[in-house]
Amino acid sequence: MWVRRGLPPAHLVRRQAAAAAAAHHEIDGDPEDGNLEGLWHKGYTGGAEWIYRNPYPYAPLSDDEIAIATVLCGMAAYLEGGPEVYGFAEAAQDQWLSLALDEALRLGVPVTVPQAPWG
């Protein structure tokens, strides 16, 4: 079975790490038959439970494009007085973990990430 590679938005990766380990990536369409009609990312399931559902169903967007659209729509809501979408602490943590992963790959050994100063 063909599965698109990629991750859900970064803030969901961190919050759902344990559940995502047993998750299944759901897509529509069948590219093995050459039919790309209806090919879109539905979300991630863990057993019968939905861990993440694509907020833009039926749109032929990659995982990165879904993440960008989610942040942009959230930013528009934030500017109208809504909740913060992807603040500094969350972005800094994601970048720090990304750098730690790069270091682990470069060194070939596990690395320990200490408690971040931003929480």
C-alpha positions in Angstrom: 0.0 0.0 0.0 1.3 3.5 -0.9 1.6 5.9 2.0 2.6 9.6 1.6 5.5 10.4 3.8 5.4 13.4 6.1 4.2 14.6 9.5 1.2 16.4 10.8 1.8 20.0 11.9 4.7 20.3 14.3 2.6 21.2 17.4 0.6 18.0 16.9 3.7 15.9 16.5 4.9 16.9 19.9 1.6 16.6 21.7 0.6 13.3 20.1 4.0 11.5 20.0 2.9 8.5 22.0 -0.3 8.0 20.1 1.3 8.6 16.8 3.7 5.7 17.3 0.8 3.4 16.7 -1.1 5.6 14.3 -2.1 4.9 10.7 -1.9 7.5 8.0 -5.2 7.6 6.1 -5.4 8.8 2.5 -8.0 8.6 -0.3 -7.3 7.6 -3.9 -5.2 4.8 -5.3 -2.0 5.9 -7.0 -1.0 2.3 -7.7 -3.8 2.2 -10.3 -2.7 5.6 -11.7 -5.9 7.2 -10.3 -4.9 10.4 -8.4 -8.5 11.7 -8.3 -9.6 12.2 -4.7 -6.0 11.8 -3.4 -5.9 13.8 -0.2 -4.6 13.4 3.4 -7.5 12.5 5.7 -5.5 12.3 8.9 -4.0 9.9 11.5 -5.8 7.2 13.4 -4.7 5.2 16.4 -7.0 2.1 16.2 -10.5 3.4 15.8 -9.7 6.8 17.3 -8.8 9.8 15.1 -5.7 11.5 16.5 -5.6 14.2 13.8 -8.1 15.1 11.0 -7.1 17.3 8.1 -9.0 20.6 8.5 -9.0 21.0 4.7 -10.5 17.8 3.4 -10.6 17.1 -0.3 -7.8 19.6 -1.0 -4.8 18.1 -2.7 -2.4 19.6 -0.3 0.9 18.1 1.1 1.4 17.7 4.8 3.6 20.9 4.8 0.9 22.8 2.9 -1.7 21.7 5.4 0.5 22.9 8.2 1.1 26.3 6.5 -2.6 26.8 5.8 -3.5 25.9 9.4 -1.0 28.4 10.8 -2.1 31.1 8.4 -5.8 30.6 9.2 -5.0 30.6 12.9 -3.0 33.8 12.6 -5.9 35.5 10.9 -8.1 34.4 13.8 -5.5 35.6 16.3 -5.4 39.0 14.7 -9.1 39.2 15.2 -8.7 38.5 19.0 -8.5 34.7 18.9 -6.0 32.4 20.7 -2.3 32.3 20.0 -1.6 29.7 17.3 2.1 29.0 17.2 4.0 31.1 19.7 7.7 31.7 20.3 8.1 29.0 22.9 6.5 26.3 20.7 8.5 27.4 17.7 11.8 27.6 19.6 11.2 24.1 21.1 10.5 22.7 17.6 13.7 24.2 16.3 15.7 23.1 19.3 14.5 19.5 18.8 15.3 19.7 15.1 18.8 20.8 15.9 19.2 17.9 18.4 18.0 15.4 15.8 20.6 16.8 13.3 23.3 16.4 15.9 22.2 12.8 16.7 22.4 11.9 13.1 25.8 13.6 12.6 27.3 12.0 15.7 25.5 8.6 15.3 24.5 8.5 19.0 21.5 9.5 21.0 21.6 13.1 22.4 20.0 14.5 25.5 18.1 17.7 25.3 18.0 19.5 28.6 14.9 21.5 29.9 14.4 24.5 27.7 14.6 27.9 29.3 11.3 29.0 27.7 9.4 26.2 29.5 
